[in-house]
Each structure stands twice: as C-alpha cells, then as structure tokens.
Amino acid sequence: MIYPKNIKESKNAEYKVFQVLKNLPDEDYTVFYNQEFVSDNLSKEKLQYEIDFIIVDHRNNSFKNILILEVKGGNISYNAEREEWSQSGRLMTKSPTYQVTSSTKSFLQRYKSLLENTNVSWGLCFPDVEVTTSDNLPKNVNRLQVFDYNDLRNIDVKLDAFFDWHAQKIGKEGGEFSKFIILKNELLRGCDLFKPLSKEFEENNTIFLKLTSQQAKTIRMLKSNNNFCVQGPAGSGKTLIAYQQALEYKRQGLDVLYITFNKQIATQLRHVARKEPQINEKEGKLEITNFHFWAGRFAEQNPSYKKEKSSDEFFNTYIPNKALEMIKKPEFDVVIVDEGQDFRLNWLELLNRILKKEGKFLLFLDKNQDIFKAYQGVPNHRKVTKVDLEENCRNTKTIIKFLKEIIPNCDMVAMENSPEGSEVVIKKFKDNEEQIKFLDQEIYNLINKHKVLPGDIMIITNNVDNVSSLRGITHLGGVPLKSTYDRDFGKNKDYIFHTVINVFKGLEAEVVFLIDTQNVFADSNAFYTQASRAKNKLYVNFTK
C-alpha cells in the first residue's frame, strides 16, 4: 500500500518512482510518500525536514526493515575534489547523502521507542541514470544503497538484496508488528480542527440572553396595566421574563405568588432565587410553587377532604374545589402564572380568589404547547391586556427552521440576530439495540470530543405502554444515566438525565435527544413541545 494512493501526474523524478513503488505487494510493503516533519526544538531531531519515500518491509507480519529513500532526477555527477554534487549540470546546494543521512538520523530520533528493534537505513534513488559499479560512486555510498534506472525495473529483486544486506549490517531482529501499526497511524495522522460544540453553545447563549432582554422591553411598557396575558411561542423568553417581573415586584415590597404547572420549573426557579444577591428578606414575599402542590396544601386543610385514588378528576376538579373552600381572604398582591396553557379555568378562578382586588395578574402561555387540552381562556372579570411575543430567542435558527418545515401552522419566528446553530440530526433505527448503540457513541463524542457537560444533555423518551426504551440502561457514553425524578436533577452536571415531556414541559437543555419519536410524531403539539426544548442541538430518533 502506498500513501497517498495517488498524486498529480508530473514529469519529475519522484512521480516516476511513485508509479513503481505503488505496485509493490500490499502484504509485504507499505510506502509513505513526501513526509514532512517539524520537531519540538527540544530534541536532537532537525527543526524541519522532509523525506521523499519511507519504505517499510513487513513481510511475514514482521517489522524488521525501513528504507529512507532520497530521489534525485536527471544526470547526476559528483566532484570529490570539491565535494560537490551536480544535477543535470546544476550545482546542488546540499549533497543528497547529507540530506538522506540527516533525515534518517532525525527520523530515528523522533520514533526511537518504536524503532528500537527495527533496522533503519537510507538509500539514494537516481531514476534517470544507470550505475554499473561502486567505482562510479563516492566512497561513502555503497552500490546496494543506490536505486538506478535498472533497479526500478526490478524493484522486488532490488529491495530483497538491499534489505538482506541491510539487516546483516545493522543486525536487529525486528520489532513487533503492532509498533508498525502505531508508526503508520503517526505518519498518517490527519488534522480535524473544529470549534467544540460547548464553545459554540457559550457564544449562542450570550446572544440568547441579549435577545431575551429585548423581549423584556415589551413587558416593561405594560407597567401601567395590572393584568396582562403574554402569548408567545416556545423559546420566546416567557419564563425568564416572568421570573424577572416576580423579582421586580418583590423588590417593590409586594407579595408575589409565582405558580407553574411543572414541578421541575418551580424547583429550578426556587434554586435560582436563593442565589439572587439583590433579594432582601425584608422586602415583599416571593412564593414559587407548582399548582398541584399549592392547591393540595389548601385542600388537605379542608375538614371534608378525603384522599382518593389518583385520577384526572381528583387532581383537576376535586382538589381545586376543596382548596377554594379554604381560601377566606386574598393574600397576594401579584399572581404570575407560567405555562398558562396548562391551567384550567377553575384553576385560574382559584388563583383569582387568592389575589387582592387591585392586585396584578400576569399570565404567560403558548397555546401550541397545550398538550393536555386544558386552556379555556382567562377569567373574564379581569380586564386583561394581551401581548404577543412573536419571536423566538432561545432556539437556533436551524431548529426553528426544522420545526416550521415539519409542523403545520408553526408560527415560531427566529429573531434577526439569533445564531444559526448546527444541523438537526434525524436517525432511523431497525431496533432499539441499534438506537442505544447510537446514543452511547454520540453522547461519548459530545462529552469527550465537544466538551459538553453531561448535565446539559437531556433524553426525552416516548414510551409505549409505559415501557421505556432506556429500561435497564444505567450508563451512556460512559456516564451515569438518571431520571429527572432523581434528587440530583438540576443540581449535578455529572449525570445525563432522561425524562418524559409531561415532566420536562417549560424546561430546556443545550442538547436534546428525542427517542422513539414515531410514537408522538403525528401529534404536532406534542412534537413541537418536545423539539423546542433543545436550545442548541437536536436529535430526532425513529425506531421500527
């Protein structure tokens, strides 16, 4: 085998030699053409040098011999009195013997640990001339070390003679074949320079933060109105804007109830709020919670409350009704509802009861994410101003384009300065075993090659009959895999997490894998909700 396999056709001497050497039997020889080296300037190796041909003899699966070959075309002459070499009448600046011996010495120095048992020597190739005997050569060159026109015509015979003489002269037994494989990989080492995805994510997130600030200006213009409903697509910054408004009202000394449908959003926002340096405990009260926990707390205080078997009726109607009976007076100056599309009308009525008459009511929602078919509107006895956040400031343009192409009537629009982002990866698998193998390798690359933190990777499953494709899988990419129900979720970036969309609604991750998507693809709202969780990188897996 010769590397590279082909070179540009030329009339020069190296091309002639290349055409001969490329026909050597692959099982016996490997040839490397035009190898350039640069040293680290700390070793005895030359600072910079090149070798025309490196011929490795690995007959019989050995690693016994290497020939470093220097090629000079045209008519060659040597003047011993002046120690000058000429090529077709032109004086050479460096003698070919000096070039090849110094390159061989440097090559040996560079790879000495691999070549300690291998016979390495040099040769000169004059493909355009005929050399009859050693009498025609300088005293420091043996005829066996010269490859002339005739030798190239019988290259197999010539190499046999050279390596036999060479091995007897140096006397090494030969190295292990595995060391040849290492040397080969070193000589063929390529260059694949790229920006790790983690760095791209950092840059993108800086842009997203600026864009979200632009969206927040829309809300600041509404301070004269106590009640407003903010409608916006996934990624339009609704949660961040709502949270910032909650902090602002608290600083004003107002008591604020920030309530979500998703327990995980409430948990994460409470975690963030504890770290807010500007919050003064003497200012207003800020309670961040999820609806079922908050309503259940009131309902359980009702003397007539009876815990029943979990059902939609129990959670959606019974608990809110029992809680309503226990609210005797309004407690909050501000109620902020995040994920408003998941709140039923009776839930909103309950929240209206806890809000003071002149209080502020803020509702943030995206009708396209109403996967529970719950939203019926806003309590009509409050004069609500509706505001549209039309632009997405969380997902890359590539993800937004993907969603618009596959989901009918998707109204998501990227902001002008949003980052483009990397491609959406769509994969189809014949079975789950193939899918898991892909996840394992791809996650390994994301973590080790692209320096993505495990905790920034989320796998959203679409289970069939409550059976997850991740059942029994404890690690992916060499990293522990945990559920979002685990107490480490949101706190520890050393794990990869998996979830279902009912739990992960309203949240986001740098990288999202949607697996077994064939089970949800037909439901545009559900698929939209899942895919829009990915900020920077999205994978969509289909499995038969």
C-alpha positions in Angstrom: 0.0 0.0 0.0 1.2 3.5 -0.8 0.1 6.7 0.9 -1.2 8.8 -0.6 -2.8 6.4 -3.1 -2.5 8.8 -6.0 -0.6 12.0 -6.8 -0.8 14.6 -9.6 0.8 13.4 -12.8 4.2 15.0 -13.4 7.4 14.6 -15.4 9.6 14.9 -12.3 11.6 12.0 -10.9 9.5 11.5 -7.8 6.4 10.7 -9.9 8.4 8.0 -11.8 9.4 6.4 -8.5 5.9 6.7 -7.1 4.5 4.8 -10.1 6.9 2.0 -9.5 6.5 1.7 -5.7 2.7 1.8 -5.7 2.8 -1.6 -7.4 4.6 -3.3 -4.6 2.5 -6.1 -2.9 0.4 -4.6 -0.1 1.0 -7.7 2.2 4.8 -7.1 2.0 5.5 -3.4 1.9 3.9 -0.1 2.9 5.2 3.1 1.3 4.8 6.7 2.6 5.5 9.5 0.1 6.6 13.1 0.7 6.6 13.0 4.5 7.3 16.4 6.2 8.4 16.8 9.8 8.8 19.6 12.3 10.5 19.0 15.6 9.6 20.4 19.0 13.0 22.2 19.1 13.8 20.4 22.3 15.2 17.1 20.9 18.2 16.2 18.6 15.8 16.0 15.7 16.2 18.6 12.9 14.0 21.5 13.2 12.4 20.9 9.9 13.0 18.2 7.2 11.2 16.1 4.6 11.7 12.5 3.3 10.8 11.6 -0.2 9.9 7.9 0.4 9.7 5.8 3.5 9.5 2.1 2.6 8.5 -0.3 5.4 9.3 -4.0 5.0 6.7 -6.0 6.9 6.9 -9.3 5.1 5.7 -12.3 7.2 4.0 -9.9 9.6 7.3 -8.6 10.9 8.6 -5.0 11.4 12.2 -5.7 10.5 13.3 -3.1 8.0 12.8 0.5 6.9 14.3 2.3 3.9 14.5 6.1 3.8 14.8 7.0 0.2 16.0 10.3 -1.3 15.2 10.8 -5.0 17.3 12.9 -7.5 16.3 13.1 -11.1 18.4 14.0 -14.2 22.0 13.3 -14.8 24.0 13.0 -11.6 27.7 13.8 -11.0 30.0 14.1 -8.1 33.3 16.0 -7.8 35.3 14.5 -4.9 38.0 17.3 -5.0 35.4 19.9 -4.3 32.9 17.6 -2.6 30.2 18.9 -5.0 27.2 17.2 -6.4 25.6 18.3 -9.6 22.2 17.6 -11.1 21.9 18.0 -14.9 24.8 20.4 -14.8 23.4 22.5 -11.9 25.3 22.5 -8.6 23.3 21.1 -5.7 23.2 23.3 -2.6 23.2 20.2 -0.4 24.6 16.8 -1.1 22.0 14.0 -1.4 24.0 11.9 1.0 23.8 14.7 3.7 20.1 15.2 3.1 19.3 11.5 3.4 21.6 10.7 6.3 20.5 13.7 8.4 16.8 12.9 7.7 17.3 9.3 8.7 19.0 10.3 11.9 16.2 12.7 12.7 13.6 10.1 11.9 15.2 7.6 14.2 15.4 10.2 17.0 11.7 11.1 16.5 10.4 7.5 16.7 13.2 5.8 18.7 10.8 4.0 21.0 9.0 2.4 18.1 12.2 1.6 16.1 14.5 0.2 18.8 14.4 -3.3 17.2 14.0 -2.3 13.6 16.7 -1.9 11.0 16.5 1.6 9.6 18.8 2.7 6.8 18.9 5.1 3.8 19.2 4.9 0.1 19.6 7.2 -2.9 17.4 6.8 -6.0 18.6 8.1 -9.4 15.7 7.0 -11.7 17.1 8.6 -14.8 20.6 7.2 -14.8 22.4 3.8 -14.9 25.0 3.0 -12.2 27.2 0.0 -13.0 29.5 -0.5 -10.0 30.6 1.1 -6.7 33.5 2.6 -8.6 31.1 5.1 -10.1 30.1 6.3 -6.6 31.6 8.3 -3.8 33.4 6.3 -1.1 30.6 6.9 1.4 27.9 5.3 -0.8 27.5 1.5 -1.3 26.2 0.3 -4.6 23.4 -1.5 -2.8 22.2 1.8 -1.4 21.6 3.3 -4.9 18.5 2.6 -6.9 19.0 3.4 -10.5 17.0 3.1 -13.7 17.5 -0.7 -14.0 16.8 -1.3 -10.3 13.4 0.3 -10.6 12.5 -2.1 -13.4 13.3 -4.9 -11.0 12.2 -3.3 -7.7 11.3 -6.6 -5.9 14.8 -8.1 -6.5 16.5 -4.8 -5.6 14.6 -4.5 -2.3 15.3 -8.1 -1.4 19.0 -7.6 -1.9 19.0 -4.2 -0.1 17.1 -5.5 3.0 19.2 -8.7 3.3 22.4 -6.7 3.2 20.9 -4.0 5.5 19.7 -6.5 8.1 23.1 -8.2 8.3 24.9 -4.9 8.6 22.7 -3.5 11.4 21.8 -6.8 13.0 18.5 -6.1 14.7 15.9 -8.9 14.9 12.9 -6.7 14.1 10.2 -5.0 16.1 6.6 -6.1 16.9 4.1 -5.7 14.2 1.9 -3.7 16.5 4.6 -1.0 16.6 4.4 -0.7 12.8 0.7 0.0 13.2 1.4 2.7 15.7 4.0 4.2 13.3 1.6 4.0 10.4 -1.0 5.9 12.4 1.5 8.5 13.3 2.7 9.1 9.7 -0.9 9.3 8.5 -2.1 11.4 11.4 -4.6 13.9 10.0 -5.9 17.2 11.1 -9.5 17.9 12.0 -9.6 21.2 13.7 -13.0 22.4 14.9 -14.7 24.5 17.5 -16.1 22.3 20.2 -19.9 22.5 20.5 -19.5 23.6 24.1 -17.8 26.8 22.9 -20.5 27.3 20.3 -23.1 26.9 23.0 -21.5 29.5 25.2 -21.4 32.0 22.3 -25.0 31.2 21.3 -26.3 31.6 24.9 -24.7 35.0 25.2 -26.7 36.0 22.2 -29.9 34.4 23.5 -29.5 36.4 26.8 -29.3 39.7 24.8 -32.3 38.8 22.7 -34.4 37.9 25.8 -33.6 41.3 27.2 -35.1 42.8 24.0 -38.2 40.8 24.6 -38.4 42.0 28.2 -38.8 45.6 27.0 -42.2 44.7 25.7 -43.3 43.8 29.2 -41.8 46.9 30.8 -44.0 49.0 28.6 -47.1 47.5 30.3 -46.4 48.6 33.9 -49.4 50.9 33.8 -51.7 47.8 33.4 -52.3 45.4 36.3 -53.5 42.5 34.2 -52.0 41.1 31.1 -51.6 37.8 29.2 -48.4 37.2 27.3 -48.7 34.8 24.4 -45.5 33.6 22.8 -44.1 30.6 21.0 -41.7 28.2 22.7 -38.4 29.9 23.4 -39.7 33.5 23.4 -38.4 34.0 26.9 -41.7 33.8 28.7 -40.4 32.1 31.8 -37.3 34.3 32.2 -39.4 37.4 31.7 -42.0 36.2 34.2 -39.3 35.4 36.8 -37.6 38.8 36.4 -41.0 40.5 36.8 -41.6 38.5 40.0 -38.2 39.7 41.4 -39.1 43.3 40.4 -42.4 43.2 42.2 -40.8 41.7 45.3 -38.3 44.5 45.4 -41.2 46.9 45.4 -42.4 45.3 48.6 -45.3 43.3 47.1 -46.2 39.8 48.0 -45.8 37.6 44.9 -47.1 34.1 44.0 -45.3 32.6 41.1 -47.1 29.4 40.1 -46.3 26.9 37.4 -47.8 23.6 36.2 -44.5 21.8 36.0 -43.0 20.9 39.4 -39.4 20.9 37.9 -39.7 24.5 36.7 -40.8 25.7 40.2 -37.9 23.7 41.8 -35.3 25.2 39.5 -36.6 28.7 39.9 -36.6 28.4 43.7 -33.0 27.2 43.4 -32.1 30.2 41.3 -33.9 32.6 43.6 -31.9 31.5 46.7 -28.8 32.7 44.9 -30.2 36.2 44.0 -27.9 38.7 45.7 -30.3 41.6 45.3 -33.2 40.0 47.2 -33.8 41.4 50.6 -35.8 39.3 53.0 -37.4 42.4 54.4 -38.9 43.2 51.1 -42.1 41.5 49.8 -42.7 37.8 49.9 -42.0 35.6 46.9 -43.5 32.1 46.8 -42.5 29.9 43.8 -44.5 26.7 43.6 -46.4 24.4 41.3 -50.2 24.4 41.1 -50.9 20.8 42.4 -48.7 21.2 45.4 -50.1 24.6 46.3 -53.7 23.7 45.8 -53.2 20.4 47.6 -51.8 22.1 50.6 -55.1 24.1 51.0 -57.3 21.2 50.1 -55.8 19.0 52.8 -56.8 21.6 55.4 -60.4 21.2 54.5 -62.2 19.0 57.1 -64.2 17.3 54.3 -61.1 16.4 52.3 -60.7 12.8 51.5 -57.7 11.4 49.7 -58.8 9.4 46.7 -57.2 7.2 44.1 -55.2 9.3 41.7 -57.2 10.4 38.6 -57.7 13.4 36.4 -61.0 14.2 38.1 -59.3 14.1 41.5 -56.4 16.4 40.6 -58.2 18.7 38.1 -61.5 19.3 39.9 -61.8 17.8 43.4 -58.6 19.3 44.9 -59.1 22.8 43.4 -62.7 22.8 44.7 -61.7 21.8 48.2 -58.9 24.4 48.2 -61.3 27.1 47.1 -63.5 26.4 50.2 -60.4 27.1 52.4 -59.4 30.5 51.0 -61.0 33.1 53.2 -59.2 36.2 52.1 -56.8 37.3 49.4 -53.1 37.1 50.3 -51.1 38.2 47.3 -50.5 41.5 45.5 -49.3 39.7 42.4 -50.0 36.3 40.9 -47.8 35.2 38.0 -48.9 32.1 36.1 -46.3 30.4 34.0 -47.3 27.7 31.4 -50.8 29.2 31.5 -52.0 27.0 28.6 -52.0 24.1 31.1 -54.2 25.8 33.6 -57.9 25.1 33.5 -60.5 27.8 34.0 -61.4 26.6 37.5 -57.7 26.7 38.5 -57.4 30.3 37.3 -60.6 31.1 39.3 -59.0 29.7 42.4 -55.9 31.9 41.8 -58.1 34.9 41.3 -59.6 34.2 44.8 -56.1 34.4 46.4 -55.3 37.7 44.6 -56.2 41.1 46.1 -58.9 43.0 44.3 -56.4 45.6 43.0 -53.7 43.1 42.5 -51.7 42.3 39.4 -52.4 39.2 37.4 -49.8 38.1 34.8 -50.4 35.0 32.6 -47.7 33.6 30.3 -48.7 30.9 27.8 -48.2 29.2 24.5 -51.3 27.7 23.0 -49.3 25.4 20.8 -48.0 23.6 23.9 -51.5 22.8 25.2 -50.8 19.1 25.1 -53.4 18.4 27.9 -56.2 20.3 26.1 -56.7 22.4 29.3 -56.8 26.0 28.3 -60.2 27.7 28.0 -59.2 31.4 28.4 -58.7 34.0 31.1 -61.3 34.8 33.9 -63.3 37.4 32.1 -63.9 39.6 35.2 -60.4 40.9 34.9 -59.6 43.3 32.2 -56.6 41.7 30.7 -54.3 43.2 28.1 -53.0 40.7 25.6 -49.4 40.9 24.4 -47.7 38.8 21.7 -44.1 37.9 21.9 -43.8 36.8 18.2 -40.1 36.0 18.1 -38.1 33.1 19.5 -34.9 34.0 21.5 -33.9 30.5 22.8 -33.6 28.1 19.9 -31.1 28.3 17.0 -32.4 29.2 13.6 -31.7 25.7 12.4 -34.0 24.2 15.0 -36.7 26.7 14.3 -36.5 26.1 10.5 -36.8 22.4 11.2 -39.9 22.8 13.2 -41.5 25.1 10.7 -40.9 22.6 7.9 -42.5 19.6 9.6 -45.2 21.1 11.8 -48.3 22.7 10.0 -49.1 26.3 11.1 -46.0 26.6 13.3 -45.7 30.4 14.0 -42.3 30.3 15.5 -40.0 33.1 14.1 -36.3 33.5 14.9 -35.1 36.9 16.0 -32.8 38.6 13.4 -29.6 38.1 15.3 -30.3 34.5 16.5 -27.4 32.1 16.0 -27.6 29.6 13.1 -26.7 26.6 15.1 -25.7 23.1 14.0 -27.8 20.7 12.0 -30.7 18.7 13.3 -29.8 15.0 13.3 -32.6 12.7 12.2 -31.8 8.9 12.6 -33.9 5.8 11.9 -33.1 2.5 13.5 -34.2 -1.1 12.8 -34.5 -1.8 16.5 -33.8 -0.4 20.0 -30.5 -2.1 20.3 -29.2 -0.1 17.3 -30.7 3.0 18.8 -29.0 2.5 22.2 -25.7 1.9 20.4 -26.0 5.2 18.6 -26.9 7.1 21.8 -23.9 5.6 23.6 -21.4 6.6 20.8 -22.9 10.0 20.1 -23.1 11.0 23.8 -19.5 9.8 24.2 -18.4 12.1 21.4 -20.4 15.1 22.7 -18.8 14.7 26.1 -15.2 13.8 25.2 -14.8 15.5 21.8 -17.0 18.5 22.1 -16.6 19.0 25.9 -20.4 19.2 26.5 -21.3 18.7 30.2 -23.3 15.5 30.8 -25.9 17.6 32.7 -26.5 19.7 29.5 -27.8 16.6 27.7 -31.4 15.5 28.0 -33.1 12.4 26.6 -36.9 12.7 26.1 -38.5 9.3 25.8 -41.8 8.4 24.2 -42.7 5.3 25.9 -45.2 2.7 24.7 -47.4 1.1 27.3 -45.2 2.8 30.0 -42.2 0.8 28.8 -39.1 2.9 28.3 -36.5 2.1 25.7 -34.0 3.1 28.3 -35.2 0.4 30.7 -32.1 -1.3 32.2 -29.7 1.2 30.8 -27.6 2.7 33.6 -24.8 4.5 31.6 -24.5 6.2 28.2 -21.2 7.4 26.8 -19.5 6.2 29.9 -21.6 8.5 32.1 -24.3 7.5 34.7 -27.9 7.9 33.4 -30.6 9.2 35.8 -34.2 10.2 35.7 -35.3 13.8 36.2 -37.2 12.4 39.3 -33.8 11.9 40.9 -32.8 14.4 43.5 -29.6 15.3 41.6 -31.6 16.7 38.7 -30.9 20.5 38.3 -28.1 20.3 40.8 -25.4 17.9 39.4 -24.0 18.3 35.9 -22.1 15.0 36.2 -25.0 12.9 35.1 -27.1 12.5 31.9 -30.8 12.7 32.6 -33.8 11.3 30.8 -37.5 12.3 31.1 -40.9 12.5 29.5 -42.3 15.6 28.1 -45.1 15.9 30.8 -42.3 16.4 33.3 -40.0 18.5 31.1 -42.5 20.9 29.8 -41.3 24.5 30.0 -37.7 23.5 30.7 -34.8 23.4 28.2 -31.4 21.8 27.6 -28.4 22.5 25.4 -28.7 19.1 23.7 -31.9 17.1 23.4 -32.4 13.6 22.1 -36.0 12.7 21.2 -36.2 8.9 21.1 -38.9 6.6 19.8 -40.4 9.7 18.1 -42.6 7.5 15.9 -44.9 7.3 18.9 -45.6 11.0 19.1 -44.8 12.4 15.6 -48.4 12.6 14.5 -49.3 14.9 17.4 -47.9 18.2 16.2 -48.4 19.9 19.6 -46.6 17.2 21.5 -43.8 17.0 19.0 -43.4 20.8 18.9 -43.3 20.9 22.7 -40.6 18.3 22.8 -38.3 19.5 20.0 -38.4 23.1 21.2 -36.8 22.1 24.4 -33.4 21.9 22.6 -31.6 25.2 22.7 -28.6 24.4 20.5 -28.6 20.8 19.3 -31.5 18.4 18.5 -31.5 14.7 17.7 -34.7 13.0 16.5 -34.8 9.2 16.6 -37.3 6.9 14.9 -37.3 3.2 15.7 -39.2 0.4 14.0 
